[in-house]
Amino acid sequence: MTFQDGGRFEGGRVQSRSGGGRGRGVAVGGGIGTLVLVVLVTLLGGNPAQLLSGGDGGSGAGSQEQVAQIGDCTAEQANAERECRLSATVQALDAYWQRTLPELAQDPDVEPAVVSFQDATETGCGSASASTGPFYCPPDRTIYLDLSFYDLLASQYGAQGGPLAEMYVVAHEYGHHIQQLTGVFDRADRSGSGDDSDSVRVELQADCYAGLWAGDAATTVDPDTGVTFLEPITEAQLAEALSAAAAVGDDHIQQQSAGGVNPDTWTHGSSEQRQRWFTTGYRDGTVESCDTFAAAAL
């Protein structure tokens, strides 16, 4: 999946943070065990406040976080550079959701803030580290991610990688922001777990929303340039996104980390469910088709 030649993206949409020190981290042990525990609860949109520390550990002695904005870039840069790709993806998502749900335009926070950070940073949900994985924080309506996560997704969890896989992650988190605006977070009981729980239905709906955007991306026109944001998706690129969805399925993560699968503890859905709901959005192309709460079976 590539951005259309001639496309240009204004800077300032995504904040970049670096040098935040070790942070307070998560309230569990370190190393890959930390990542696995965090992934099971927060990866791609869970409630990070459950595992983010609220202690007074500080951000590391003498460390000073550097904050900047990702600047202007071209479609060619977006196809080659992760930070620019993130900025361009967010702007394409902005345009899609403003057109798809125009009633949300009345909300002053219709566009979520987006932060790309390195190592650690402070969030409205507590202190996050690179091991936390990407997440949406409802209190400050912000998407947070460390771009090095994409490498870990491939090396530790077997995702194919590729631009569309990265875009899927961002589109999923943006989907949680849409759920925040439309009241899904308020109506759903996100405290439970299990393969038929509201927690899983929330996550699968965000996967479906990501599929909606991907299926429409080649037809959404950038109002500033007059060209579509993206070229049509190839089957190989679609497979990359589906591979990422499978890599973050609860059953796959449990099998990788513990050698067994327990559906009663699921909070995000199985690999098959995540792929299927992404595909539902991608193929059907309607917000109504993503109503996981009305589905008799997930």
Contacts in CASP RR format, 6 or more apart in sequence:
PFRMAT RR
TARGET T0000
AUTHOR 0000-0000-0000
METHOD contacts of the structure
MODEL  1
MTFQDGGRFEGGRVQSRSGGGRGRGVAVGGGIGTLVLVVLVTLLGGNPAQ
LLSGGDGGSGAGSQEQVAQIGDCTAEQANAERECRLSATVQALDAYWQRT
LPELAQDPDVEPAVVSFQDATETGCGSASASTGPFYCPPDRTIYLDLSFY
DLLASQYGAQGGPLAEMYVVAHEYGHHIQQLTGVFDRADRSGSGDDSDSV
RVELQADCYAGLWAGDAATTVDPDTGVTFLEPITEAQLAEALSAAAAVGD
DHIQQQSAGGVNPDTWTHGSSEQRQRWFTTGYRDGTVESCDTFAAAAL
1 163 0 8 1.000
1 164 0 8 1.000
1 167 0 8 1.000
1 214 0 8 1.000
1 217 0 8 1.000
1 230 0 8 1.000
1 231 0 8 1.000
1 233 0 8 1.000
1 234 0 8 1.000
1 237 0 8 1.000
2 75 0 8 1.000
2 79 0 8 1.000
2 163 0 8 1.000
2 230 0 8 1.000
2 231 0 8 1.000
3 75 0 8 1.000
3 76 0 8 1.000
3 78 0 8 1.000
3 79 0 8 1.000
3 85 0 8 1.000
3 88 0 8 1.000
3 229 0 8 1.000
3 230 0 8 1.000
3 231 0 8 1.000
4 75 0 8 1.000
4 227 0 8 1.000
4 228 0 8 1.000
4 229 0 8 1.000
4 230 0 8 1.000
4 231 0 8 1.000
5 75 0 8 1.000
5 76 0 8 1.000
5 227 0 8 1.000
6 74 0 8 1.000
6 75 0 8 1.000
6 225 0 8 1.000
6 227 0 8 1.000
7 74 0 8 1.000
7 75 0 8 1.000
7 222 0 8 1.000
7 225 0 8 1.000
7 227 0 8 1.000
7 229 0 8 1.000
8 72 0 8 1.000
8 73 0 8 1.000
8 74 0 8 1.000
8 75 0 8 1.000
8 224 0 8 1.000
8 225 0 8 1.000
9 72 0 8 1.000
9 73 0 8 1.000
9 74 0 8 1.000
9 75 0 8 1.000
9 78 0 8 1.000
9 84 0 8 1.000
9 87 0 8 1.000
9 88 0 8 1.000
9 91 0 8 1.000
10 71 0 8 1.000
10 72 0 8 1.000
10 91 0 8 1.000
10 224 0 8 1.000
11 69 0 8 1.000
11 70 0 8 1.000
11 71 0 8 1.000
11 72 0 8 1.000
11 73 0 8 1.000
11 87 0 8 1.000
12 69 0 8 1.000
12 70 0 8 1.000
12 71 0 8 1.000
12 87 0 8 1.000
13 69 0 8 1.000
13 70 0 8 1.000
13 87 0 8 1.000
13 90 0 8 1.000
13 91 0 8 1.000
13 94 0 8 1.000
13 114 0 8 1.000
14 69 0 8 1.000
14 70 0 8 1.000
14 83 0 8 1.000
14 86 0 8 1.000
14 87 0 8 1.000
14 90 0 8 1.000
14 114 0 8 1.000
14 115 0 8 1.000
14 116 0 8 1.000
15 67 0 8 1.000
15 68 0 8 1.000
15 69 0 8 1.000
15 70 0 8 1.000
15 113 0 8 1.000
15 114 0 8 1.000
15 115 0 8 1.000
15 116 0 8 1.000
16 67 0 8 1.000
16 68 0 8 1.000
16 69 0 8 1.000
16 70 0 8 1.000
16 83 0 8 1.000
16 115 0 8 1.000
16 116 0 8 1.000
16 117 0 8 1.000
17 65 0 8 1.000
17 66 0 8 1.000
17 67 0 8 1.000
17 115 0 8 1.000
17 116 0 8 1.000
17 117 0 8 1.000
17 118 0 8 1.000
17 121 0 8 1.000
18 65 0 8 1.000
18 66 0 8 1.000
18 117 0 8 1.000
18 118 0 8 1.000
18 119 0 8 1.000
19 63 0 8 1.000
19 64 0 8 1.000
19 65 0 8 1.000
19 66 0 8 1.000
19 118 0 8 1.000
19 119 0 8 1.000
19 120 0 8 1.000
20 59 0 8 1.000
20 60 0 8 1.000
20 63 0 8 1.000
20 64 0 8 1.000
20 65 0 8 1.000
20 66 0 8 1.000
20 117 0 8 1.000
20 118 0 8 1.000
20 119 0 8 1.000
20 120 0 8 1.000
20 121 0 8 1.000
21 59 0 8 1.000
21 60 0 8 1.000
21 63 0 8 1.000
21 65 0 8 1.000
21 119 0 8 1.000
21 120 0 8 1.000
22 59 0 8 1.000
22 60 0 8 1.000
22 63 0 8 1.000
22 119 0 8 1.000
22 120 0 8 1.000
22 129 0 8 1.000
23 57 0 8 1.000
23 58 0 8 1.000
23 59 0 8 1.000
23 60 0 8 1.000
23 119 0 8 1.000
23 120 0 8 1.000
23 121 0 8 1.000
23 127 0 8 1.000
23 129 0 8 1.000
24 52 0 8 1.000
24 53 0 8 1.000
24 54 0 8 1.000
24 55 0 8 1.000
24 56 0 8 1.000
24 57 0 8 1.000
24 58 0 8 1.000
24 59 0 8 1.000
24 120 0 8 1.000
24 126 0 8 1.000
24 127 0 8 1.000
25 52 0 8 1.000
25 53 0 8 1.000
25 120 0 8 1.000
25 127 0 8 1.000
25 128 0 8 1.000
25 129 0 8 1.000
25 131 0 8 1.000
25 132 0 8 1.000
26 34 0 8 1.000
26 37 0 8 1.000
26 38 0 8 1.000
26 51 0 8 1.000
26 52 0 8 1.000
26 53 0 8 1.000
26 129 0 8 1.000
26 131 0 8 1.000
26 132 0 8 1.000
27 51 0 8 1.000
27 52 0 8 1.000
27 53 0 8 1.000
27 54 0 8 1.000
28 34 0 8 1.000
28 37 0 8 1.000
28 38 0 8 1.000
28 51 0 8 1.000
29 37 0 8 1.000
30 131 0 8 1.000
31 131 0 8 1.000
32 156 0 8 1.000
33 257 0 8 1.000
34 131 0 8 1.000
35 131 0 8 1.000
35 133 0 8 1.000
35 152 0 8 1.000
35 156 0 8 1.000
36 253 0 8 1.000
36 256 0 8 1.000
36 257 0 8 1.000
37 51 0 8 1.000
38 48 0 8 1.000
38 51 0 8 1.000
38 131 0 8 1.000
38 132 0 8 1.000
38 133 0 8 1.000
39 133 0 8 1.000
39 248 0 8 1.000
39 253 0 8 1.000
40 250 0 8 1.000
40 253 0 8 1.000
40 254 0 8 1.000
40 257 0 8 1.000
40 265 0 8 1.000
40 267 0 8 1.000
41 47 0 8 1.000
41 48 0 8 1.000
41 50 0 8 1.000
41 51 0 8 1.000
41 267 0 8 1.000
42 48 0 8 1.000
42 50 0 8 1.000
42 51 0 8 1.000
42 132 0 8 1.000
42 133 0 8 1.000
42 135 0 8 1.000
43 133 0 8 1.000
43 134 0 8 1.000
43 135 0 8 1.000
43 248 0 8 1.000
43 253 0 8 1.000
43 268 0 8 1.000
44 134 0 8 1.000
44 135 0 8 1.000
44 169 0 8 1.000
44 172 0 8 1.000
44 173 0 8 1.000
44 203 0 8 1.000
44 206 0 8 1.000
44 248 0 8 1.000
44 268 0 8 1.000
45 134 0 8 1.000
45 135 0 8 1.000
45 136 0 8 1.000
45 172 0 8 1.000
45 173 0 8 1.000
45 176 0 8 1.000
45 203 0 8 1.000
45 206 0 8 1.000
46 135 0 8 1.000
46 136 0 8 1.000
46 176 0 8 1.000
46 190 0 8 1.000
46 199 0 8 1.000
46 203 0 8 1.000
46 267 0 8 1.000
46 268 0 8 1.000
47 125 0 8 1.000
47 190 0 8 1.000
48 123 0 8 1.000
48 125 0 8 1.000
48 126 0 8 1.000
48 128 0 8 1.000
48 132 0 8 1.000
48 135 0 8 1.000
48 137 0 8 1.000
49 125 0 8 1.000
49 126 0 8 1.000
49 137 0 8 1.000
51 132 0 8 1.000
52 123 0 8 1.000
52 125 0 8 1.000
52 126 0 8 1.000
52 127 0 8 1.000
52 128 0 8 1.000
52 132 0 8 1.000
53 126 0 8 1.000
53 127 0 8 1.000
54 126 0 8 1.000
54 127 0 8 1.000
58 127 0 8 1.000
59 65 0 8 1.000
59 120 0 8 1.000
59 122 0 8 1.000
59 127 0 8 1.000
65 121 0 8 1.000
70 83 0 8 1.000
70 84 0 8 1.000
70 86 0 8 1.000
70 87 0 8 1.000
70 116 0 8 1.000
71 87 0 8 1.000
73 81 0 8 1.000
73 84 0 8 1.000
73 87 0 8 1.000
73 88 0 8 1.000
75 88 0 8 1.000
77 84 0 8 1.000
78 84 0 8 1.000
78 85 0 8 1.000
78 87 0 8 1.000
78 88 0 8 1.000
78 89 0 8 1.000
79 85 0 8 1.000
79 163 0 8 1.000
82 147 0 8 1.000
82 150 0 8 1.000
82 166 0 8 1.000
83 116 0 8 1.000
83 147 0 8 1.000
85 163 0 8 1.000
85 166 0 8 1.000
85 167 0 8 1.000
86 114 0 8 1.000
86 116 0 8 1.000
86 145 0 8 1.000
86 147 0 8 1.000
86 166 0 8 1.000
86 170 0 8 1.000
88 229 0 8 1.000
89 166 0 8 1.000
89 167 0 8 1.000
89 170 0 8 1.000
89 171 0 8 1.000
90 114 0 8 1.000
90 170 0 8 1.000
90 174 0 8 1.000
91 222 0 8 1.000
91 229 0 8 1.000
92 213 0 8 1.000
92 217 0 8 1.000
92 220 0 8 1.000
92 222 0 8 1.000
92 229 0 8 1.000
92 230 0 8 1.000
93 170 0 8 1.000
93 171 0 8 1.000
93 174 0 8 1.000
93 213 0 8 1.000
94 111 0 8 1.000
95 220 0 8 1.000
95 221 0 8 1.000
95 222 0 8 1.000
95 223 0 8 1.000
95 229 0 8 1.000
96 212 0 8 1.000
96 213 0 8 1.000
96 216 0 8 1.000
96 217 0 8 1.000
96 220 0 8 1.000
97 104 0 8 1.000
97 110 0 8 1.000
97 174 0 8 1.000
97 178 0 8 1.000
97 213 0 8 1.000
98 104 0 8 1.000
98 105 0 8 1.000
98 110 0 8 1.000
99 220 0 8 1.000
100 212 0 8 1.000
100 216 0 8 1.000
100 287 0 8 1.000
101 178 0 8 1.000
101 182 0 8 1.000
101 287 0 8 1.000
104 110 0 8 1.000
104 178 0 8 1.000
104 181 0 8 1.000
104 182 0 8 1.000
107 181 0 8 1.000
109 141 0 8 1.000
109 181 0 8 1.000
110 181 0 8 1.000
112 136 0 8 1.000
112 141 0 8 1.000
112 142 0 8 1.000
112 143 0 8 1.000
112 174 0 8 1.000
112 177 0 8 1.000
113 140 0 8 1.000
113 141 0 8 1.000
113 142 0 8 1.000
113 143 0 8 1.000
114 142 0 8 1.000
114 143 0 8 1.000
114 170 0 8 1.000
115 121 0 8 1.000
115 123 0 8 1.000
115 142 0 8 1.000
115 143 0 8 1.000
115 144 0 8 1.000
115 145 0 8 1.000
116 145 0 8 1.000
116 146 0 8 1.000
116 147 0 8 1.000
117 128 0 8 1.000
117 144 0 8 1.000
117 145 0 8 1.000
117 146 0 8 1.000
118 130 0 8 1.000
118 146 0 8 1.000
118 148 0 8 1.000
119 129 0 8 1.000
119 130 0 8 1.000
119 146 0 8 1.000
120 127 0 8 1.000
120 128 0 8 1.000
120 129 0 8 1.000
120 130 0 8 1.000
121 127 0 8 1.000
121 128 0 8 1.000
121 144 0 8 1.000
122 128 0 8 1.000
123 137 0 8 1.000
123 140 0 8 1.000
123 142 0 8 1.000
123 144 0 8 1.000
124 137 0 8 1.000
124 139 0 8 1.000
124 140 0 8 1.000
124 142 0 8 1.000
125 135 0 8 1.000
125 137 0 8 1.000
125 138 0 8 1.000
125 139 0 8 1.000
125 140 0 8 1.000
128 135 0 8 1.000
128 144 0 8 1.000
129 146 0 8 1.000
130 146 0 8 1.000
130 148 0 8 1.000
130 149 0 8 1.000
132 144 0 8 1.000
132 146 0 8 1.000
133 145 0 8 1.000
133 146 0 8 1.000
133 149 0 8 1.000
134 143 0 8 1.000
134 144 0 8 1.000
134 145 0 8 1.000
134 146 0 8 1.000
134 149 0 8 1.000
134 169 0 8 1.000
134 170 0 8 1.000
134 173 0 8 1.000
135 143 0 8 1.000
135 144 0 8 1.000
135 145 0 8 1.000
135 173 0 8 1.000
136 142 0 8 1.000
136 143 0 8 1.000
136 144 0 8 1.000
136 173 0 8 1.000
136 174 0 8 1.000
136 175 0 8 1.000
136 176 0 8 1.000
136 177 0 8 1.000
136 180 0 8 1.000
137 143 0 8 1.000
137 144 0 8 1.000
138 176 0 8 1.000
138 180 0 8 1.000
138 185 0 8 1.000
141 177 0 8 1.000
141 180 0 8 1.000
143 170 0 8 1.000
143 173 0 8 1.000
143 174 0 8 1.000
143 177 0 8 1.000
145 169 0 8 1.000
145 170 0 8 1.000
145 173 0 8 1.000
149 169 0 8 1.000
150 161 0 8 1.000
150 165 0 8 1.000
150 166 0 8 1.000
150 169 0 8 1.000
153 159 0 8 1.000
153 161 0 8 1.000
153 165 0 8 1.000
153 169 0 8 1.000
153 244 0 8 1.000
153 247 0 8 1.000
153 248 0 8 1.000
154 160 0 8 1.000
154 161 0 8 1.000
156 256 0 8 1.000
157 247 0 8 1.000
157 248 0 8 1.000
157 252 0 8 1.000
157 253 0 8 1.000
157 256 0 8 1.000
158 243 0 8 1.000
158 247 0 8 1.000
159 165 0 8 1.000
159 240 0 8 1.000
159 243 0 8 1.000
159 244 0 8 1.000
159 246 0 8 1.000
159 247 0 8 1.000
160 239 0 8 1.000
160 240 0 8 1.000
160 243 0 8 1.000
160 244 0 8 1.000
161 240 0 8 1.000
161 243 0 8 1.000
161 244 0 8 1.000
162 237 0 8 1.000
162 240 0 8 1.000
163 237 0 8 1.000
163 240 0 8 1.000
164 214 0 8 1.000
164 233 0 8 1.000
164 237 0 8 1.000
164 238 0 8 1.000
164 240 0 8 1.000
164 241 0 8 1.000
165 240 0 8 1.000
165 241 0 8 1.000
165 243 0 8 1.000
165 244 0 8 1.000
167 214 0 8 1.000
167 241 0 8 1.000
168 210 0 8 1.000
168 211 0 8 1.000
168 214 0 8 1.000
168 241 0 8 1.000
168 244 0 8 1.000
168 245 0 8 1.000
168 278 0 8 1.000
169 244 0 8 1.000
171 209 0 8 1.000
171 210 0 8 1.000
171 211 0 8 1.000
171 213 0 8 1.000
171 214 0 8 1.000
172 206 0 8 1.000
172 207 0 8 1.000
172 209 0 8 1.000
172 210 0 8 1.000
173 206 0 8 1.000
174 209 0 8 1.000
174 210 0 8 1.000
174 213 0 8 1.000
175 205 0 8 1.000
175 206 0 8 1.000
175 209 0 8 1.000
175 210 0 8 1.000
176 185 0 8 1.000
176 202 0 8 1.000
176 206 0 8 1.000
178 209 0 8 1.000
179 185 0 8 1.000
179 202 0 8 1.000
179 205 0 8 1.000
179 206 0 8 1.000
184 202 0 8 1.000
184 205 0 8 1.000
184 293 0 8 1.000
185 202 0 8 1.000
187 293 0 8 1.000
188 198 0 8 1.000
188 199 0 8 1.000
188 201 0 8 1.000
188 202 0 8 1.000
188 293 0 8 1.000
189 197 0 8 1.000
189 198 0 8 1.000
189 199 0 8 1.000
190 198 0 8 1.000
190 199 0 8 1.000
190 202 0 8 1.000
191 199 0 8 1.000
192 198 0 8 1.000
192 199 0 8 1.000
192 267 0 8 1.000
193 199 0 8 1.000
193 200 0 8 1.000
193 264 0 8 1.000
193 265 0 8 1.000
193 266 0 8 1.000
193 267 0 8 1.000
194 200 0 8 1.000
194 263 0 8 1.000
194 264 0 8 1.000
194 265 0 8 1.000
194 266 0 8 1.000
194 267 0 8 1.000
195 263 0 8 1.000
195 264 0 8 1.000
195 266 0 8 1.000
195 269 0 8 1.000
195 270 0 8 1.000
195 273 0 8 1.000
195 298 0 8 1.000
196 298 0 8 1.000
197 266 0 8 1.000
197 267 0 8 1.000
198 293 0 8 1.000
199 266 0 8 1.000
199 267 0 8 1.000
199 268 0 8 1.000
200 266 0 8 1.000
200 267 0 8 1.000
200 268 0 8 1.000
200 269 0 8 1.000
200 273 0 8 1.000
200 298 0 8 1.000
201 292 0 8 1.000
201 293 0 8 1.000
201 295 0 8 1.000
201 298 0 8 1.000
202 292 0 8 1.000
203 267 0 8 1.000
203 268 0 8 1.000
203 269 0 8 1.000
203 274 0 8 1.000
204 269 0 8 1.000
204 273 0 8 1.000
204 274 0 8 1.000
204 277 0 8 1.000
204 292 0 8 1.000
204 298 0 8 1.000
205 277 0 8 1.000
205 290 0 8 1.000
205 291 0 8 1.000
205 292 0 8 1.000
205 293 0 8 1.000
207 245 0 8 1.000
207 274 0 8 1.000
207 277 0 8 1.000
207 278 0 8 1.000
208 277 0 8 1.000
208 278 0 8 1.000
208 280 0 8 1.000
208 281 0 8 1.000
208 289 0 8 1.000
208 290 0 8 1.000
208 292 0 8 1.000
209 281 0 8 1.000
209 287 0 8 1.000
209 290 0 8 1.000
210 241 0 8 1.000
210 278 0 8 1.000
211 241 0 8 1.000
211 278 0 8 1.000
211 279 0 8 1.000
211 280 0 8 1.000
211 281 0 8 1.000
211 282 0 8 1.000
211 285 0 8 1.000
212 281 0 8 1.000
212 282 0 8 1.000
212 285 0 8 1.000
212 286 0 8 1.000
212 287 0 8 1.000
212 290 0 8 1.000
214 233 0 8 1.000
214 238 0 8 1.000
214 241 0 8 1.000
214 278 0 8 1.000
214 282 0 8 1.000
215 233 0 8 1.000
215 281 0 8 1.000
215 282 0 8 1.000
215 285 0 8 1.000
216 285 0 8 1.000
217 228 0 8 1.000
217 229 0 8 1.000
217 230 0 8 1.000
217 233 0 8 1.000
218 228 0 8 1.000
218 229 0 8 1.000
218 230 0 8 1.000
218 231 0 8 1.000
218 232 0 8 1.000
218 233 0 8 1.000
219 228 0 8 1.000
220 228 0 8 1.000
220 229 0 8 1.000
220 230 0 8 1.000
221 227 0 8 1.000
221 228 0 8 1.000
221 229 0 8 1.000
222 228 0 8 1.000
222 229 0 8 1.000
238 282 0 8 1.000
241 278 0 8 1.000
242 275 0 8 1.000
242 278 0 8 1.000
242 279 0 8 1.000
245 271 0 8 1.000
245 274 0 8 1.000
245 275 0 8 1.000
245 278 0 8 1.000
246 252 0 8 1.000
246 271 0 8 1.000
246 272 0 8 1.000
246 274 0 8 1.000
246 275 0 8 1.000
247 271 0 8 1.000
248 268 0 8 1.000
248 271 0 8 1.000
248 274 0 8 1.000
249 268 0 8 1.000
249 269 0 8 1.000
249 270 0 8 1.000
249 271 0 8 1.000
249 273 0 8 1.000
249 274 0 8 1.000
250 261 0 8 1.000
250 263 0 8 1.000
250 265 0 8 1.000
250 266 0 8 1.000
250 267 0 8 1.000
250 268 0 8 1.000
250 269 0 8 1.000
250 270 0 8 1.000
251 261 0 8 1.000
251 263 0 8 1.000
251 266 0 8 1.000
251 269 0 8 1.000
251 270 0 8 1.000
251 271 0 8 1.000
252 270 0 8 1.000
252 271 0 8 1.000
254 260 0 8 1.000
254 261 0 8 1.000
254 262 0 8 1.000
254 265 0 8 1.000
255 261 0 8 1.000
263 270 0 8 1.000
268 274 0 8 1.000
269 298 0 8 1.000
273 298 0 8 1.000
277 290 0 8 1.000
277 292 0 8 1.000
277 298 0 8 1.000
280 289 0 8 1.000
280 290 0 8 1.000
281 289 0 8 1.000
281 290 0 8 1.000
292 298 0 8 1.000
END
